[in-house]
Amino acid sequence: MSDKDNNKSKPQATREDRLKAALKANMAKRKAQARRRAADNNEKE
């Protein structure tokens, strides 16, 4: 029974860590996309 009590805060932390990692990956992806678009625009001009 005490194992269940101790793990109540842990799933919240792991969810938060997953969200943080997903946000970081998403931001990196968007930055790379923006860099490619900027490079494409510079080549056309």
Rosetta silent file (secondary structure, phi, psi, omega in degrees, C-alpha in Angstrom):
SEQUENCE: MSDKDNNKSKPQATREDRLKAALKANMAKRKAQARRRAADNNEKE
SCORE:     score description
SCORE:     0.000 S_00000001
   1 L     0.000  -36.702 -177.356    0.000    0.000    0.000 S_00000001
   2 H   -68.621  -25.469  177.414    2.802    2.449    0.779 S_00000001
   3 H   -62.966  -40.219  179.360    4.206    2.041   -2.766 S_00000001
   4 H   -65.592  -37.690 -179.978    1.014    3.491   -4.222 S_00000001
   5 H   -66.856  -38.341 -177.399    1.190    6.460   -1.847 S_00000001
   6 H   -73.683  -24.965 -175.549    4.804    7.217   -2.773 S_00000001
   7 L   -90.990    2.391 -177.229    4.173    7.124   -6.516 S_00000001
   8 L   -64.813  -38.682 -178.458    1.379    9.699   -6.585 S_00000001
   9 H   -84.295  -20.542 -177.054    3.702   12.628   -7.308 S_00000001
  10 H   -67.283  -44.650  178.369    5.969   10.694   -9.677 S_00000001
  11 H   -59.900  -34.259  178.287    3.514   10.307  -12.612 S_00000001
  12 H   -64.578  -41.974 -179.970    2.930   14.070  -12.520 S_00000001
  13 H   -67.192  -40.786 -179.519    6.678   14.705  -12.750 S_00000001
  14 H   -68.083  -36.861  176.896    7.122   12.252  -15.614 S_00000001
  15 H   -63.253  -43.160  179.556    4.208   13.831  -17.490 S_00000001
  16 H   -63.658  -40.419  178.111    5.769   17.232  -16.972 S_00000001
  17 H   -64.752  -40.561  178.455    9.120   15.930  -18.206 S_00000001
  18 H   -64.272  -42.924  179.332    7.482   14.424  -21.302 S_00000001
  19 H   -64.047  -40.821  179.452    5.691   17.678  -22.055 S_00000001
  20 H   -63.755  -42.242  179.126    8.890   19.647  -21.589 S_00000001
  21 H   -66.520  -40.781  179.431   10.784   17.317  -23.939 S_00000001
  22 H   -65.316  -40.727  178.749    8.005   17.462  -26.541 S_00000001
  23 H   -64.517  -42.237  179.660    7.946   21.260  -26.400 S_00000001
  24 H   -62.827  -43.293  179.308   11.712   21.428  -26.779 S_00000001
  25 H   -65.484  -41.123  179.711   11.627   19.103  -29.801 S_00000001
  26 H   -63.872  -43.350  179.490    8.757   21.060  -31.342 S_00000001
  27 H   -64.862  -40.192  178.277   10.574   24.368  -30.915 S_00000001
  28 H   -63.312  -41.040  179.016   13.754   22.928  -32.457 S_00000001
  29 H   -63.622  -44.071  179.596   11.738   21.633  -35.401 S_00000001
  30 H   -65.830  -39.137  178.716   10.051   25.009  -35.911 S_00000001
  31 H   -64.859  -42.155  178.416   13.363   26.868  -35.715 S_00000001
  32 H   -63.042  -40.569  178.060   14.894   24.553  -38.306 S_00000001
  33 H   -62.212  -44.610 -179.450   11.848   25.087  -40.521 S_00000001
  34 H   -64.473  -38.957  178.223   12.142   28.862  -40.178 S_00000001
  35 H   -64.171  -42.319  178.380   15.863   28.721  -41.025 S_00000001
  36 H   -63.233  -43.302  179.873   15.147   26.692  -44.172 S_00000001
  37 H   -64.034  -40.823  179.183   12.422   29.096  -45.248 S_00000001
  38 H   -65.215  -39.649  178.498   14.691   32.084  -44.663 S_00000001
  39 H   -66.618  -39.744  178.039   17.468   30.423  -46.663 S_00000001
  40 H   -63.846  -40.927  179.805   15.042   29.634  -49.496 S_00000001
  41 H   -65.809  -37.936  179.244   13.880   33.256  -49.559 S_00000001
  42 H   -67.747  -34.552 -179.888   17.467   34.507  -49.678 S_00000001
  43 H   -69.925  -34.539 -177.763   18.297   32.247  -52.616 S_00000001
  44 H   -72.381  -29.493 -176.219   15.314   33.498  -54.639 S_00000001
  45 L   -79.857    0.000    0.000   16.229   37.161  -54.218 S_00000001
